[in-house]
Amino acid sequence: MRTASGTGRTEPALAEDYYTYGVAEINARNVAEARAHLERALQLAPGADHIYYALALAQALGGDLAGAHESMKRAIELDPRNRIMARQDADFAPLANQPPFDMLLYPERKGW
């Protein structure tokens, strides 16, 4: 974090700072602010799976299901454990059984 000149406020400087702010905004359900912080975090750390995961949640909460699917898909590509986390995440529960999230979170059901 760095201090904004003349304001005395701290501002994010690193990807993890933006991520932390983004998660805090998700928890406060300030979805637009969360997305802005998380998108900035991804600009600084484009291979960070946990940032894609959080962005997917912010997008889902904001009604951008296509964006949420793409972000979660990328999070799972970067670290397959994100699939298990999303299955257990109460915030993703409403989407877990809806296409296309069902195939993303439960690919083993494909042949059922």
C-alpha positions as CSV (number, residue, x, y, z in Angstrom):
1,M,0.0,0.0,0.0
2,R,1.1,3.6,-0.6
3,T,-0.2,6.9,0.8
4,A,-1.9,9.0,-1.7
5,S,-0.1,12.3,-1.8
6,G,-1.8,15.0,0.2
7,T,-4.8,12.8,1.3
8,G,-3.4,10.7,4.1
9,R,-5.3,7.7,2.7
10,T,-3.6,4.5,1.7
11,E,-4.2,3.2,-1.8
12,P,-3.6,-0.2,-3.3
13,A,-0.2,-0.7,-4.9
14,L,0.2,-4.4,-5.4
15,A,-2.1,-7.1,-6.9
16,E,-2.7,-8.5,-3.4
17,D,-3.7,-5.1,-2.2
18,Y,-6.3,-4.8,-4.9
19,Y,-7.4,-8.4,-4.3
20,T,-7.9,-7.7,-0.6
21,Y,-9.9,-4.6,-1.3
22,G,-12.0,-6.6,-3.9
23,V,-12.8,-9.3,-1.4
24,A,-13.8,-6.7,1.2
25,E,-16.1,-5.1,-1.3
26,I,-17.6,-8.5,-2.2
27,N,-18.3,-9.1,1.5
28,A,-20.0,-5.7,1.7
29,R,-21.9,-6.6,-1.6
30,N,-20.4,-3.6,-3.4
31,V,-20.1,-5.6,-6.6
32,A,-19.1,-2.8,-9.0
33,E,-16.3,-1.7,-6.7
34,A,-15.2,-5.3,-6.1
35,R,-15.0,-5.9,-9.9
36,A,-12.9,-2.8,-10.4
37,H,-10.4,-3.8,-7.7
38,L,-10.2,-7.4,-8.9
39,E,-9.8,-6.5,-12.6
40,R,-6.9,-4.1,-11.6
41,A,-5.4,-7.0,-9.6
42,L,-5.5,-9.2,-12.6
43,Q,-3.7,-6.6,-14.7
44,L,-0.9,-6.8,-12.2
45,A,-1.0,-10.6,-11.7
46,P,-2.6,-12.2,-14.7
47,G,-1.8,-15.7,-13.6
48,A,-3.3,-15.5,-10.1
49,D,-6.0,-18.2,-9.8
50,H,-7.5,-16.8,-6.5
51,I,-8.1,-13.4,-8.2
52,Y,-10.0,-15.1,-11.0
53,Y,-12.0,-17.0,-8.5
54,A,-13.0,-13.8,-6.6
55,L,-13.7,-12.0,-9.8
56,A,-16.0,-14.9,-10.9
57,L,-17.9,-14.4,-7.6
58,A,-18.2,-10.7,-8.1
59,Q,-19.4,-11.2,-11.6
60,A,-22.0,-13.8,-10.6
61,L,-23.3,-11.5,-7.8
62,G,-23.6,-8.7,-10.3
63,G,-25.6,-10.9,-12.8
64,D,-22.8,-11.3,-15.3
65,L,-23.1,-15.0,-15.6
66,A,-21.1,-15.3,-18.8
67,G,-18.2,-13.4,-17.3
68,A,-18.4,-15.4,-14.1
69,H,-18.3,-18.6,-16.1
70,E,-15.2,-17.5,-18.0
71,S,-13.4,-16.3,-14.8
72,M,-14.2,-19.5,-12.9
73,K,-13.1,-21.6,-15.9
74,R,-9.7,-19.7,-15.9
75,A,-9.4,-20.1,-12.1
76,I,-9.9,-23.9,-12.5
77,E,-7.5,-24.1,-15.4
78,L,-4.8,-22.4,-13.2
79,D,-5.6,-24.5,-10.2
80,P,-8.1,-27.4,-10.4
81,R,-8.7,-27.2,-6.6
82,N,-10.8,-24.1,-7.3
83,R,-13.5,-26.5,-8.6
84,I,-13.8,-28.2,-5.2
85,M,-13.8,-24.8,-3.5
86,A,-16.6,-23.5,-5.7
87,R,-18.6,-26.6,-5.0
88,Q,-18.4,-25.9,-1.3
89,D,-18.8,-22.1,-1.5
90,A,-22.3,-21.0,-0.4
91,D,-22.1,-17.9,-2.7
92,F,-21.8,-20.2,-5.8
93,A,-24.6,-22.6,-4.6
94,P,-27.4,-20.9,-6.6
95,L,-25.3,-21.4,-9.8
96,A,-23.9,-24.8,-9.2
97,N,-26.7,-26.7,-10.9
98,Q,-27.4,-24.3,-13.7
99,P,-25.8,-24.5,-17.1
100,P,-23.0,-23.9,-17.9
101,F,-21.8,-23.8,-14.3
102,D,-23.0,-27.4,-13.6
103,M,-20.6,-28.8,-16.3
104,L,-17.8,-26.6,-15.1
105,L,-18.1,-27.6,-11.4
106,Y,-19.3,-31.2,-12.0
107,P,-17.7,-32.4,-15.2
108,E,-18.1,-36.0,-14.0
109,R,-21.8,-35.7,-14.4
110,K,-21.4,-35.3,-18.2
111,G,-22.4,-38.8,-19.0
112,W,-25.4,-39.0,-16.6
